[in-house]
């Protein structure tokens, strides 16, 4: 069924976790809406991740309130299980999702309310638009990446498994959750791996019989509304792989991974690294110990009986790659044939051609309500709090945005009741006939 020319009250762009959450809250409030997804529901979990990926939080935490995963609460869901979960959640309330339709342009109408939305399947007239495309829209490879080289280079979004890469050693640039897990997988598959480590937070996977997700919750960290200065974009090194373990860079080095500092520049087959590895590891240790201290204080303050874990404060000795850091590496001599850039993503709202962005393309909004009336954002980091881009956090942010939309509809209904009736130029879509696909 083609979109052709239809009219809808609220158009939600994207059917990942943000779009599904948005649809649920709009449905509960009786707001007519349509969700468009250019591929499948939760497609990024299926095809935008490597084969062995699991969620970084246990399923008791990383879920929506209305449905539990069909696995043990403390387990970490595989990527396809997460995608299946969101598909099942959408079916639960018959979310009006249409898949295989790409939104190409949104522009505000002139002289009449709403927006004209150009899609791959026709034109939509919408009173409101919710951008629920999330933070992982455009993989970023920094400009220092070597050009005109025989090296196999790919972003972590393109990595699938060790067999995908040509024989030889691998340089993994970026030591957040993705970089660490990929480096570990490659090393376990028999590859020589160099891991470039920048600034990071390094929480314990669990401490005193509680997962770090629980600790961040009871300590109020998930609900922090303002990032600490200088910490807005610091990556978190945490993993649920192999049942969940604390990431310890010194242990990775003992395992056989060679740690290096932040990747600085390439000159032919030669790459240089900053002399900051020791400092980066030290700051990660400080973050780790600070959480342990906060957890111990919380336990004492509340009289909890949780088992002591003194071994959590023990530190492995610095390996040779830390005490004698490599500042330059001849990639050819080292046998490096591949570089994996685990260097994050940027947002891309080029399709949303409205006045609510900075010159750098950053959305201007207050808790998802944009400067442009009728335009909303959902799923972005720090939308309202630290947890905003995580599964449970996006659900709560969606409720706030949906409530705002419902309130605006009430004001509009009053205004319409005071005006002579007008005939819409475009037919109204009967949303009752549109189900989740």
N, C-alpha and C positions, 0 to 999 in steps of 0.2 A: 504494500500500500504506500503510495507516494505522499509526501507532505503537501505537494502542490502549493496552494495559497490558503492557509488556515489562520485562525486567530485563537490565542490562548492567553489566559490571565498571566501565568508565571511559567517561564521556560527555564529549565535547569540544564546546564551544559555539563555533561560528564556523568557517567554512571559507575564511578568507583565508590569508595566508602562514603565520600562526601555527598555525592549525588543521591545515593540510596538513603542516607540519613535525612537529607533534605526532603526527599519525597515522602518519607514516613511522616514527618512532622506536618508537612503541608496537607497530607491526606487526613490526618487527625483533626486539622483545623478546617477541613472542608474547602481548601483553596484549590480550584481547578488548575492543573499544571500538566506539563509534559517534560519528560527527561529524554534528552538526546545523547546518544553515545556513538562515537564513530566506529567502534569495533564491537566487542562483547562487554557484558557487565564485568567490572573488575579486571579488565584486560591487562592492565599493567602488572598485576600479580602473576598472570599466566605467562606472558611473553616478554615482559620488561625486566625479568629477573633471571638469575642463573638457576640451573636445574635443582641444586641441593638447598636452596634458600628456605629457611623457616622464619617465622615471625620472631622478632626480638623480645617480645613479651609473652608470658604464659597466657593460655586461652581464658583463664578466669578473669584476666585483666583486659586483654586485647579483644574485646567483643562489644556488641551493642547490648543494651539491657534486655531487649525483647527475645533473644535467642541465644542458647548456649551451643558450644561446639560439641560434637559427638565423640570427644576424646577426653582423656583425663584432664582435670582442671589445671594441673601444674605443667602440662605438656606444652610444647611449642608447635603450632600448626605449620605444616608445609605450605608452600605458596599456593598450590592448587586447592588445598583444603580451605585456605582463606578465600580464594575466588569462589569456590563452591558455596561457602558460607554466605557471601554477599548475594549470590544468585538466589539462594534459598530464602534469605531475608526479604529480598524484593518480592518474591512470589508470595510470601506470607501475607502481605497486604495488597497484592495485585498492583504493584507500582506501575504507573503509566510510562514505561520505558520503551523507547524505540531505538533499536540498535542498527548499526550500519549507516548512520547518518552523521555527516561531519558538518559542524557549524563553521562557516567560512567568514562571515562578516556580521557584525551587529552595529547598527547606527540608530541614533535617536531620530524619531520622526519630527518633522518641522510643521508647526501649526496644528498638531493633533497629538494626543497622548501616545506613549509607548515607543516601541522600537521595531524596526524592520530587520529581520534576521534572514540572511541568505545562507542556505544550506546546500549540501550536495543533492538534496532531494526536493528542492523547491523553496518557497519563501514563507516565512511565518511572521505574523504580527503578534507581538507580545507586549503586555503591559509592564512586565517586569522580567529581568534576566538575572539568574544566579550562576556565576562562574564557579563551578564545582570541579575544576580540572586538577586541583591539587598542586603540590609544590614541585613535582618531579616531571616537568614538561619538556625541558630541553637539556640533554646531557652536555656538560661543560668540559671541554678539554682546553687547558690553559695555552696561551699563545707561545709559551716556551717549547711546546712539542716540536720535535725535529721535523723538518720538511725534506722531501726528496730523499728519503732513506729506505733501505730495504727492510727495516724493522717492521714487524707486524704490530700495529698500534690499534687499540680499541678501548672504548669506554666500558666501565663496569656494566652499563646497561646492555651492552652487546655480548658480554661474556656469558657462556653457558656451562662449560665444563673443561677440564684439562685437555681432553682429546681434541678439542676445537683448535688448540694452539699448535704451531709447528714445534718440532723438537728443539730443545735448548732451554737456557735459563730465562727467567722472567723478572722484569722490574715492575713492581706494583707501586704506583704513586698514590698515596693517600692511605691513612691508617685509621679511618673511622670503621664503622661496623662492616661496610662492604669490603673495603680494602683488606682488613684483617682476615675476614672469613675466606676471601678468595685466595689470599697468600697462604693461609693455612691449608686450604684444600689442595693447592698446587704443590706445596711442599710434601704433603702426605702422598701425593700421586708420584713422587720421585723427582720433582723439578727442583733445581737450584733457584731460590727466590731471594731477591733483594726487595726489602720493604722500606719505602720512604715514609718516615714518621714526622708529622707536623704537630702543631698544638692540638690537644685533645682532652676531653674528660674521660675518666676511666673508672666508672662505678663498679662495685662488686656485683657479680651476677646474683649472688644471694649472700646474706650475712645473718648469722644467728637464727637460722631456720626461716628466714623471710626473704622473698625475692626483692630485688632492688626496686621494682615497680611498686611494691607495697611500701617500701621505705620512702620513696619519693612522694607517695600519697599521704601517709600519716605525717610526714614532715612538712607538708604544704608546698612541696616543690612543683608538683604538676599544676597547681593553681596559681603559681607566681605569675603576676600580670605584666611585669617588666623584667626584661633580661638584665642581668648584671652587666655594667659597662665593660665593653671589650669581650663579652662572652656570648654575644648574639649569634655568632656563626661558628662557634667552636664545636667540632664534631664530637660525637659520643662513641667510644669504643666499647660496644657491648654485643653479645651474641647469644642466640638460643640454640646454636648448632650443637649436635651430639648431646642433646639433653640440657644444654645450658652450662657454660663455664665462664668464670671470670677471665677476661682477657689480660694476660700478663706478657708484656713485650719481652721481658727477660726469659720467660719460659719459651716463647716462640724462638728466641735466639738459641737457646739450649737445644731446641728441637731441630735446628738446622737452618732457620731463616736468618739472613744477614740483614741487620737493621742499619739504615742510613738516615741522615737528617733530611730536612726539607729539600726537595729537588729544586735546584737553582737555575741551571742553564745547560744547553746542549751545544757542542761544537763538533760537528762531524759525528764520529763514533764515541766521542768523549762527553760524559755527563758529570756535572759538579753538584755537590750537595752543601748546604749550609752547615756550619759547625754548631748546630743547635740541638743535636740528638740528646745529649745529656740533659740540657735544660728542658726539652720537651717531655722527656721521661720523668723528670723531677716534678714538673707541674702536674703531670698525670697522676703521679704518686700522691701529691698533695690533695688533689681532688678526691682520690680514693680514700685516703685516711680521714679527710674531713667528713665524709659520709659515715665512716665507721664511728667517728667521735660523736656525730649527731645522733646516730642510732643508739649508741651506748647511753647517751644522755636521755634520750626518749624512754628507753627501757627503765632506767633508774627513776626518772620522774614519774612514770606511770606504774611502777611496781610490777612490771611484767616478768614472767618467769620463762625466759628464753635461754637456750643453752649458750654457755660461753664459747667463744671461738678465737682463742689467742693465736692460732696458726694463721689467721687472716692477716695479721700484722707482720708476719715474717716476710722478709724480702730476699729474693735470690741474689747472689752476687752478680755484679755487672759482667757481662760476657766481653770477649775481646773486641767485638764490633762496637761496643760502647766505650771501653777504656782506650781503644785505639781506633777512633772513628774513621771511616772511609770518606774522604772529602772529594775524591774524583775517581771515576771508574771508566776504563776503556771497555765499552760494551762488547766490541768484537772479540777482544782478548778474553773477556769474562764469559763468552758464549751466550750472551743475552740476545735472543731473537725476537722477544715480544715485550711490549710495554702495555700494561693495563692501567688506564687512568681512572682511579676511583676518586674522582675530584668533584663529585656532586652535580647538581642540576641548577638550572635557572628557570624562572617562569617565562611564559611566552603568551602574552595577551594581545598579540598583534591583530587578532580577529575582533577584539572588543574595542571598537573605534568610538569611544566616548571620553568625556573630559573628567577622568578620575585617576590619572597617573602622573607621577613625577617625570622629569626629563629623562630619568634613567629607566623608566618603565615600571617603577614600583607602584603598586595600587595604593590609593589614598582612601582609607576607610576607618570606621570606628566600630570595632567588633563585627566586621563583615558588612556593615552598612556603608556603602561608598559615598563619595562626595557627589556623584551623579545620581539624582533621585531615580529610584527604580532599578538600580544595579547593585548587586550584592556579590560578596566573595565568601568562599567557604573552603576549608581544608588547608589554608596557608599556615606556615609556622608563626607562632605568636599572634594569631588572629585575635584572641582574647586572653590567652594564657599560654604557659609552656606546653601544655598538653594538646594544643589546638590541632596539630597536624597528625596526632595519633588516633587510632580507631575510636577509642572511647571518648576522646576529647572532641572529635569532629561531630559526634552525635549531639553533644550538649551545645556546641556552637550552632548547629543546625536548628535547634529548638529556639534559640534567641533570634536567629534570622527569620525563621518562620513566623514567630510571634510578631515581629516588626511588620512583615508583609501582611499578616491578618489585620493588624491595627490600621495600616494604610488603606486596606480594602474597606474597612468600616467608614473611614473618613470619605473615601471615594463614593461609597454607596449613599451616604448622606448628600453629597454634592450632586450625584446623579438624580436623586429623588427630587431635587429642587430645580432640575433642568428639564426642558422639553426633551422627550425621547428622541434618539437619533438612531438611524440604521447604520450598522457597521458596514464598511466596504467589503470586508472579507467574511466568509462563513465561519461560524464557531465550531471548533472541533468537539465532537462528542467523545469526551475522554473515557466514558464508561466502556467504550469498545476497544480501548488500547490497553493491553496487558503487558507484563514483563516478558521479554523474549529471551 
